[in-house]
Amino acid sequence: MTEEILLEVEERMEHAVDALRRDLASVRTGRASTSLVEHLPVEVYGAKMQLIQLANLAAPEAQLITITPFDRTSADAIMRAIQSSELGIMPQSDGRVIRLPIPSLTEQRRRDLVKQVHSKAEEGRVSVRNARRHGNDELKKAVRAGEVSEDDERRALADVERLTGTYVGQLDALAMEKERELLEV
């Protein structure tokens, strides 16, 4: 019983780390990366779709992302989505290909992005703590139901705490790496 609870807790914590990894990939650095825009929601065909479902994305140069819509009629919707996003990039279009020139970041913009990274990392830590709380609650329920002994509960609670420390460490390492990347000139 305790193994099942620990596996569920670990799975939830792993999801929190994966979510932070995806979120940090969308934070802009000075280099062009398609992960910056691939999950951008675009209102097209009466529904919201991710940009990667609507176009080919490429980064042919260090400071440029190109977007080639599968359907040319969706180009305007893609342009609107990019302009209304928090990216701070003005798209340029020739009717077939949308170009996103990635300007170098100002010192103030870098600091703002570092704050954004810290905020996303804190959301990840909260998710890990919620997984810990859920696991601890499940263990306490199992003890009350007589499915787990108190000694097993104590060991399992220590295991949950060890998992929490491990995954919070992973989140912090991801955030530190992204911060280093952002502040690198």
N, C-alpha and C positions, 0 to 999 in steps of 0.2 A: 504493500500500500504506500509506504513512504517513498519507494523508488518511483512510483507513478507520479506522485505529487512533485518530487524533485525534477523529474523529466519535464513535466508541464511547466514548472517554474523556469527551468533552463530554456525551454523553447520560447517562452514569452520574453525572456531577457535577450535571447538571440534575435528575436524580431525587433526589439528596441534598438539593438546595435545596427541591424540591417537598415532600419528606417533612418537612423542618423546618417549612415553611410550614403544613402540615396539623397537625403536632404543636403548634405555637405557637398555632394557632387554638383548640385544646382547653384551653389554659391559661386559667384563669378570671381575669378582671379584675373590677372593680366593676360592670360593666355586663352585662346579660343578652344572651347571644348563643346561638343554637341550635347553633352549631358546638361549643359546650361539651359537648353530650351526643349529637350525632347519630351519632357512631361508637362509642358506648358498647356493649360486647357484652352481650347479654341472652340468658339461657338460657331458651328457649321452644320448644315443640313438639319437644322432644328434640334441639335443635340450638342453637348459638350464632348469633345474628343481630344485626346492627347496629340500634340503636334507630330510625334513620331508615327502616328497612324495615318497622317495626312500627307506626309512629304518625306523625301530623302534628305538627310542631314549630312553635311560634310564640313570638315575644317581643313581646307586646302592650304591655308597659311596660318602662321602663329597668331595673327590678329584678325582673322576673318572666319565667319561661319556662313555657309551657303545652305539655303533651303530651296529645294525644288519640289513644289507641290505636285502630287499625282494628278490632281484635277486643277486646272488653271483658274477655275471659278472660285476656288477656296483661297486664292492668294490674298484677296482683300481682307477676309476674316483672319487669316494668319497675321497680316500686317497689324490689324487692330489689336489682336491678342498680345503681340509683342510690345506695341506702344503702350498698352494699358498695364503691362506687367511691371514688376519692381526691378527689372533688369537695368533700366536706365540706358538702353541702347536704341538708337533710331535706325529702323530698317530702311533699306534702299531696294527698290524693285525695278526691274526692266520688263515686267509683264510675265516672264517665265521663271526667273530665278530671283529669290529674295536674298540680299546680302546683309549680313550683320557685321559691320566693322566694330571690333572690340577695342575701344580706346584704352590707353594705359590708365591705371587707377590713380586718383589723387590721394594724398596722404589722409585727408579727411574721409574720403570714400572707403579707404582701406580700414580705417578705425571703425567706421559704421558697419562694415562687413564683419569685422572681428566681433563686434557686439552681437551681430546676428548669429554668428557661429556659436558664441557662448549661450545665447538664448536657445538655440536648437539643441545644444549639448545638455542644457538643463532639462529640456523636455524629455530627452532620452533618459536622463537620470531619474526623473519622476516616473517614467514608464517602468524602469527597472525596480524602483522602490515599490510601485504598485504591484508588480509581479511578486516581490518578496512578501508584501502584506497578504496577497491572495494565498500564497503558499503557506504562510504561517497560520492563516485562518483555517485553511483546509486541514492542516496537521492538528490543530486544536479540535476541530470537529471530529476528526478520526479518533482522537483520544477520548472525547466525550462519548462517542458511539462504541467505544471498546474495541475498535479495529486495530489500534496501535498502542503499545505500552508507553508509559511516560519516559522511560529510558530511550526508546527508539525516537520518540518525539524530540527529546533534547538533542540527540545526535543529528536528527534531520533538520532541526532549527539551526544548528551550527553549520550544517552543509548549505542551507539556504543563505545564511549570512556570508559564507565563503564565496558562493556563487555571485552574490550581490557585489562583493568587493571586486571580484574578477571582472564582471561585466561593466561596473562603473569605471574601473581602470581602463578597459577597452574604449569606452566612450570618451574618457578624458584624453587618451592617446590620439584618437581620431580628431578631436577638437584641437589639440595642440599642434598636430601635423598641419591641419588646415590653416590655423592661425599663422604658423611659420611660413606656409606657402603664400598667404596673403600679405604678410609684412615684408616678404622678400622683394627687393626692388630690382 
